[in-house]
Amino acid sequence: MDNRRETPTVPRDKVIFCETVPGAFSFLATEYGFTLAQENECLFTARSKDCLVRVYLEWGDIAVTLQPSDVHQIQGPRAPARELGLAIILACLDIKIEWPGGLVTKPEELTTRIHQLATLLRTHCVPLLQGDFSNWSRFEAYGESLVGTWKEEQQRLVTDARLRDIRSKAESAFRKGDYVTAIDLYGSVGKNLTPAELRKIEYAKKQLKNLANRDSLRICTTSLSPFLPVNDPHYNTIERSVLDFSRVR
């Protein structure tokens, strides 16, 4: 019996990431004196005396971040500085590019993405790579504003998802004739009710009122035929007679 353990297979995207990043970001060492190191199979760091660059592989995409090495370079109250994504920095600089984002589904796309981000960093972040962080507070403020916008958008998406779920359950209850549940669910939508949903609530209330009236008539028919079981055919005849009588009145 062979007791040797199989060597775990490294996912292809991690292999490509580890093979591609050192070459794509080698300019950091040759042009700016950075030291590039692989921290693990999903992270490379490049350090100089002034700047720290990280390259991540995360959830089928590549992320590049920058951060000052020396927090004392930062002017203003925002020390220590946190890392900011390359996308945020370029957006703050108002650089007009088509950001190479989105999930990577093919190995060759991953290689292309790494080289694209390396090129953007090399082309547009020269002052930062040289240690000039005089604008970093502005980058941080811009990043914070985006985080606030992102949180608002996330809250909106959560609310929309909740309303879709409630509406789906309310519609199902309405179609099944479960008007009490439908009214409760539609009521929880609040001010977001559409005109069609308001009409359904009114219809459901009318149906419940009719059912309540019908229940009253059932009590009446039961008193008229105390010796007949409910499933006796004569019971339905008596009930219809009372209903017909109520319509005439």
N, C-alpha and C positions, 0 to 999 in steps of 0.2 A: 504493500500500500504506500502510495506517495503522499507523505505528510507535508510536502512543501506548500507554502502559501503562495497563492497567485498575487503578483504585483498589481495593485489597483490601477485601473486605467484612468489616466488623467483626461478630463474632458477636452475636446479638440479646441474649444475657444480659449481655454487657459493655456494650452500649448502655444497657440498662435500669439496670444497676448505676451507671454514670456519671451517668445522668440523675436517679436517685432518691435516692442518698446525700446530696447537698448539701441537699436540702429536708428529708429525714427527720432529719438530724443538725444542722440549723441551730440548734437550741436550745443546742448547745454554745457557739456564738459569742454568741448573744443573751443567754443567762442566765449564762454562766460565763466569757466573755471568751476562748474558744479561737479559734485561727486554723485554719480548715479548708482543706486543700490536697489536690489530686489528685496523687498520686505517679506513677501509671500507670493503665492501664485496669482494673486489678484491685486497686488500693489507694488509700485515702484516709487521711490522717493529720489529727488535730486536736490542737493543742498549746496548752497554757497554761504559765505559769511553774512549775506544780507537777505537771502531769499530761500524759500522752501517750496518746491514744486512736487505735487503728488499726481500720479497717474493711476486711476482705478479701473478695474474691470468689475462691473456690477450689473447684474440682471440683464445681460445681453447688450450692454452699452459700455462706452468708455467715458470716463469723467476725468477732467484735468482741473486741478485747483492750485492756487497760489496763496502764499502767506509770508509775511515778513519774518525773517529769522530773529531779528532784534526788535522787541516790542517798543523800545525807547525811540525808534524812528518815527513812530506814529504820533502825529500832532493831534491834540485834543484828548477828550476823556475816554476814547474807545480802546484802551489797552487792558489786557492783552488782545492782540488782533486775532481773529479767527480766519480760517481758510475760506476763500471765496472761489466759486466756480469760474472757469474761463468764460463761460457764456454770460455771466453777470457782469464781469469786467468789460467785455466787448460791447455789451448792450449799453452800459453806462458811458462808454466812450463814443456811443452812437456810430459804431462801425457797421456799415450796411453790408451784411453777408447773409447767405442762406445757411443757417446753422445746420451742421451735419448731425442731426439728432435722430432719435427713434431706435427701436429695437433692431439689433443685427441678427439676421437669420441664416447667413451663409458665411463660411470661413473667409472668403475673399473680401466680403464686405467689412469684416472686422479689421483686416489688414489695412484696407482703404481708410476706414474711420480713424485709426491710430495715426496714420500719416497726415490726414486732413487736420486733426487737432494739433499735431506737432507743428504743422505749417502755420496755423493761426497763431499759436503761441510765439513762434519765431518771428512772425511778421508784425504783430500788433502789440506785443508786450515787452519791447526792448527796454524802456525805462525801468519797468519792474524787475526785469532780469538783471539789470545793471545796479539795482539797489535803490532806485528812486521811488519811494513810497509816499511822496508828498500828497498824492491824491487818494491815498488809501481810505481816509475817513469818508470821502465822497463815495467811494465804491461800497463801503460798508453801509452807509445810509441808504444807498440805492438798493443794496441787497435786502435790507430790512423792509424797505417799502414793497419789494417783490414778495417777501415772505408774508407780509400782511395781506397783500392781494391774493396770494396763493391760498392762505387760510380762509379768506372770504369765499374764494371759488370752491374750495373743498367743502365748506359748510353749505354752500348753495347746492353742490352735487349731492351731498348727503340728504339735504332736505328734499330735493327733487326725487331721489331714489325712494325716500320714505313716502312721499305723496303718491308716486307711481304704485307702490305696493298697496297703500291704503285704497286707492282708486280701483285697483284690480280686484281686491277683496270685496269692496262695496258693490262693484258692478256684478260680481259673481253672486253675491247675496241678493241683489235686486232681481237678477234673472231667475233665481230659484224661488222668488217670492218670500224670502226671509227679510221682510221690510223693516223689522225692528233693528236687525243687525245693519242693514243698509243705511238706515237713517243715522245710526250711531257712528258708523264709519265715515259717511259723507260729512257728518257734523264735525269730525275731528280735522277735516281739511280746512275748516275755518274760512277765512276771507279769500282763499284761493279757489273756491268753488266756481265752476263755470255755469253759464245760464242753463245748459242741458242738465247738469247735476242738480241745480236748484229745482228744475222741473221734476226730476226723478224723486227728490225728497217730498215735494208736494203730492205727487202721485202716490208715493208710498204711504204718506199720512192718510190720504183719502181711502186707500185700500184697507189700512188698519181700522179706520173708522167704520167702513162697511163691514169688516169682519166682526167688529165689536157689536154692531147692530144685529148681525146674523147670529152671533152667540146669544144675544138677548132673545131672539126669536126661537132659538133652539130650546132655551129654558121654558119658553111658553109652550112649545109643542110637547115637551116632556111632561109638563103639568096637565096637558090635555089628554095624554095617553100614558098614564102612570103604570099601566099593566102591560104595555108593549115593550119588548126589548128594542134597543137602538137599531139592531140589524134586521128587525122585522120589516118587510116591505111596506106594511101599512104605516110604519113610522114615517117613512119618506113621503107617503101620500099626505099624511096630516101636516108634515112640515111644509110641503108645497102649497097646501091649502092656506096655511097661515101666511106664507109669503105672498101668495096671490091676493089674499085679503088685505095685507099691508100695502100692496101696490095700489089697490082700488082706493083705499083710504088716502 
